[in-house]
Amino acid sequence: MSNYCFIYTSVSKQKWSEQQLKQLLKESRQKNQSLDISGMLLFLDPFFIQILEGEESKVNDLFSTIKQDPRHHKVSLIYKKPIAKRSFADWSMGFNVIKPETVADIDGFSAFFVNPASDSSHIPDEIDRLLKMFKDETLF
């Protein structure tokens, strides 16, 4: 069984209150923990960017379920690759809400962080950078 990293983006169909986001996070953490899936979720209204790590079949099944969730659309798998080591092994689901004004101040800012679907030519580099920035807590 090899571990995989799946990263997808989606666009929310609804406005999310702080309480709704907390409930989503709680549910995600419980589900991910039961499946031995780790990762993180970023929300930059109305975009979600989620990283899922774990056994390929489990992550693939979870991603299939996520694609059917009526709360969002334009669900796009933008990155999938086998990984030797999880980046978020200790996290059932890391989470943060990103504000556009915060993102614009990040050194080396990329439009990818505001509109993930805007430019797909450099996705692997941007994703690797995003993973590192989030894990090293330099994104915020």
N, C-alpha and C positions, 0 to 999 in steps of 0.2 A: 504494500500500500504506500503510494507516494503522496506527498502533500503538494497541493496546488494553491496558487494565489489567483483569485478571480477579482477583477475590479470592474464595477459597472457604474454608470451614471443614470440618473432618471430625473424627470421633471415632475414636481408635485402638482396634483390637480386641486389642492386645497391649501388654505392658509393654516399654519400650524401654530397653536398656542404653546407656551412653555410647558404646560401640563400635558398636552398631547405628545410633545416630543419626549418628555420624561416617560410617559407610558409606552411609547414605541421603543424606547431604549430598554426599559424593563423587560418587555416581551422579547425583544431581540436577544438580550443577554441570557434569558432563561432558555430560549430555543437553542441558541448557539452552544451554551454550556452542555445541554443534553446531547448535542451532536458532535461535541469536541471540535467546534469551529471557533476560530478566533478572528479578530479583525477590528475594523474601526469604521465609523460612519461620520461623514462631514455633511453639514447642512448649510448651504448658502442659498437662501430663499430665492427662487423656487427649486434649486438644484440639490440633489443628493449625490454624493460620491461615496460608494461603500467598497471596502476591501474585505474579502472573505478568504480565510486560510483554513485548510484542512484536507482530509482525504478527498480526492477528486470526485468520487461518486457522491459523497455527502454534500460537498459544496455545489456540485452540479444540480443535485435534487433541490437544495435550498434556493439556488438561483432560479430554477424553474418555478418554484412557488412564488418567489418575489416578483417575477415577471407577470404573474396573474393578479397581483395586488391592485385593486381598483383605485387606490389612493394616489397612484402615480402613472405616468405614461412615458413614452420615449425611453424605455429601459434599454440601455445599450451596453453590451459587454465590450469593454474597451481594452481589456488586458487579461490574458490567461497564460500562465506558465507554471511548470513544475518548480518547486522551491526545495532547496536542501534544508532550510531552516525558516521557521516562521518569524516574521518581524514583530508580531503581536501575540506571542505565545501565552503571555500572562493576562491577556485581555479577552474576555468573552465578547466584549464589544466596546471599544473606546469610542468616545463621542465628543463632538464639539460643534457649536454653531459658529459659523464664520460670517462676519459682517463685511460687506463690500469695502467699507472705508479701511478696515483692518488689512484686508488682502492687498489693497493698492499700496500699502506702505511696506510690503515685504520686499526685501532686496531681491532683485531678479524676477519681479512679478511677471506672470504670464497670463494672457487672456484665458488660458485653459482653466484657471481657477475660478473665473467668473462665468464662463460659458464653455463647459467641457466638450461640447460638440463642435466648437468653432474651428478647431484645427487639429486634424488627426495625424498630421505628418510626423510629429515628435512625441507621440503618446508614450512610448516606452521610456524615453528619457524623462519626461515630465512626471510619469508615475513613479519611477525610481526616486526622483527628487522629492515628490510629495511624501512618499513613504518615509524617507529619511528625515525630512523636516518634521513630520508629525511625530515620529518615534523619538526624535531628539528634542522635541518640544520647542523647536525654533519657528514653528509656523504661526504661533500666537504671541 
